Amino acid sequence: MRLRLETRRSDSPWVDTVWTCSSEQVTAMTSVAGACWGLVFWERGGRTYAGVTGPETRAGTAPVPAGATFTGIDFAVGTSLRAVPTPALVDGGFGLPDTARRTFRLDGARWEMPGADDAEALVDALVRAGTVVRDPLVTEVLRGRRPTVSGRTVERRFRAATGLTHGRVRQIERARTAAELLAAGDPATAVVAKLGYFDEPHLARALRSYVGRTAGQLREGAGGAIALDLISA
């Protein structure tokens, strides 16, 4: 039983990661909290499908369709679909109707189904069409800059753009990084110090909530299939 998940970072300011996934005799996996919304495309039994995924605020269990292969685009935090508010996607998502063999429909237009190597070309086209937009204030905040507007305005716009608070985004991203470090062999004490956790129990609680694994399971590669590319990380 094996889940083959590969991710790569993107040079596009609109994209966080691009990923592919296939499985052998895996029917379920641990889904991991993530701050990004995304587009996902998959093929199964000669049919193709497309969907929109939202940010996830907790770890859980997700089914893995037998014999399916996936390509996904996780968009940068602060981007959003013009037609769908990101808060409406949190811990959810939806399938895209009228998907054909090589095309899908989104925001009233038809688009070419992308592969992992040309995901950025699709994103560029979506941005040019105004289908994918972003709030520049959120981008400033994520880069550590201090906007000239009030903190209340920043938080309101951050929630509107991402569906999450800035603090929740930091917590999710920190837990995912902790999982990658632990899987790579870093001891828990080093991860606590490196990422600024108060102590190991606080790290353990974050891992349970956002990753669905203990530090020991991450070190040993135990616990079954998980939606994190820990080998590449």
Backbone hydrogen bonds, N-H to C=O, Kabsch-Sander energy under -0.5 kcal/mol:
donor,donor_aa,acceptor,acceptor_aa,energy
2,R,24,E,-1.9
4,R,2,R,-0.6
4,R,22,S,-3.1
5,L,3,L,-0.9
6,E,20,T,-2.4
8,R,18,V,-2.2
10,S,16,D,-1.2
15,V,12,S,-1.2
16,D,74,D,-3.0
17,T,74,D,-1.3
18,V,8,R,-2.3
19,W,72,G,-2.4
20,T,6,E,-2.4
21,C,70,F,-1.8
22,S,4,R,-1.8
23,S,68,A,-0.6
24,E,2,R,-2.6
27,T,25,Q,-0.5
29,M,62,A,-2.6
30,T,225,A,-2.6
31,S,29,M,-0.7
31,S,60,G,-2.0
33,A,210,Y,-2.7
34,G,56,E,-1.5
38,G,53,T,-2.5
39,L,73,I,-2.0
40,V,51,G,-2.4
41,F,71,T,-3.0
42,W,49,Y,-1.9
43,E,69,T,-2.1
44,R,47,R,-2.6
47,R,44,R,-1.8
49,Y,42,W,-2.7
51,G,40,V,-2.2
52,V,94,F,-3.0
53,T,38,G,-2.5
54,G,92,G,-2.2
56,E,34,G,-2.3
59,A,209,S,-2.9
60,G,31,S,-1.8
62,A,29,M,-2.9
64,V,27,T,-2.5
68,A,65,P,-1.4
69,T,43,E,-1.8
70,F,21,C,-3.1
71,T,41,F,-2.8
72,G,19,W,-3.1
73,I,39,L,-2.9
74,D,17,T,-2.8
75,F,37,W,-2.5
75,F,73,I,-0.7
76,A,14,W,-2.0
78,G,79,T,-0.5
79,T,76,A,-2.0
80,S,133,V,-2.6
81,L,84,V,-0.6
82,R,131,T,-3.1
84,V,81,L,-0.5
88,A,85,P,-1.4
89,L,86,T,-2.1
90,V,86,T,-0.7
90,V,87,P,-0.6
91,D,55,P,-3.8
92,G,89,L,-2.0
94,F,52,V,-2.0
96,L,50,A,-3.0
100,A,103,T,-2.2
104,F,111,W,-2.1
105,R,97,P,-0.7
106,L,109,A,-2.7
109,A,106,L,-1.5
111,W,104,F,-3.0
113,M,102,R,-3.2
118,D,115,G,-0.7
119,A,116,A,-0.7
122,L,118,D,-1.4
123,V,119,A,-2.3
124,D,120,E,-2.7
125,A,121,A,-1.8
126,L,122,L,-2.5
127,V,123,V,-2.5
128,R,124,D,-2.5
129,A,125,A,-1.8
130,G,127,V,-1.2
131,T,126,L,-2.0
132,V,126,L,-1.2
133,V,80,S,-2.8
135,D,78,G,-1.7
138,V,135,D,-0.8
139,T,135,D,-1.4
140,E,136,P,-2.1
141,V,137,L,-2.2
142,L,138,V,-2.5
143,R,139,T,-1.3
144,G,141,V,-1.8
145,R,140,E,-2.5
154,V,150,S,-2.3
155,E,151,G,-2.5
156,R,152,R,-2.3
157,R,153,T,-2.6
158,F,154,V,-2.5
159,R,155,E,-2.5
160,A,156,R,-2.1
161,A,157,R,-2.1
162,T,158,F,-2.3
163,G,159,R,-2.5
169,V,165,T,-2.0
170,R,166,H,-2.1
171,Q,167,G,-2.2
172,I,168,R,-2.5
173,E,169,V,-2.5
174,R,170,R,-2.4
175,A,171,Q,-2.1
176,R,172,I,-2.2
177,T,173,E,-2.0
178,A,174,R,-2.4
179,A,175,A,-2.2
180,E,176,R,-1.9
181,L,177,T,-2.3
182,L,178,A,-2.6
183,A,179,A,-2.4
184,A,180,E,-1.4
185,G,182,L,-1.3
186,D,181,L,-2.4
191,V,187,P,-1.9
192,V,188,A,-2.6
193,A,189,T,-1.9
194,K,190,A,-2.7
195,L,191,V,-2.4
196,G,192,V,-1.0
197,Y,192,V,-1.5
203,L,199,D,-1.8
204,A,200,E,-2.8
205,R,201,P,-2.3
206,A,202,H,-2.0
207,L,203,L,-2.4
208,R,204,A,-2.2
209,S,205,R,-2.3
210,Y,206,A,-2.9
211,V,207,L,-2.0
212,G,207,L,-2.0
213,R,207,L,-1.0
218,L,214,T,-2.0
219,R,215,A,-2.3
220,E,216,G,-2.2
221,G,217,Q,-1.1
222,A,217,Q,-2.3
227,A,30,T,-2.6
228,L,226,I,-1.6
230,L,228,L,-1.8
233,A,229,D,-1.9
